[in-house]
Amino acid sequence: MIRALCLAEDREAIWHLMRDSADYIWMEREEPPLPYLVDEFFSDAPPGLSAADGYRAGLFEGERLLALADLSFGFPNPGDSYLGLMIVPAAARGTGAGKRLLRHLEEVARSKGAAAMYLAVLDVNPRGRAFWQREGFAPTGAHGTVTLGQKTQTVQRLGKPL
């Protein structure tokens, strides 16, 4: 089942997922998962957008959260959607969980009138880049740096028409 996430109701499940994703959190931030990341997941948004206007979703198997993502609308341009974060813990990678959640997010983006979906992939994440490219995302030529936690890294924007 895929459904919208709520901070008050899903805090514990999200915290468990982040702890189970310590390898990704370390790669992204060079720090272990910390509780503030749950709040950050609900408050982060692309430049010029409000987190309140985004959509945060989770893929559940029974009560267990297998994957989560946040999607914003109107970035980088009006009419676009932007996938800010999608985390699939190591134990669920390769099971189709990421693909299932992505398909759902694409449907949501289309229902909001988005013509394309964009995301930024960390240069230190070749496995993630390979997943996104298999799913039809291609480099847009946009790149830059991002600071997450105490770590600054290079990112490349990928995009896909919807």
Disulfide bonds with the S-S distance in Angstrom:
none
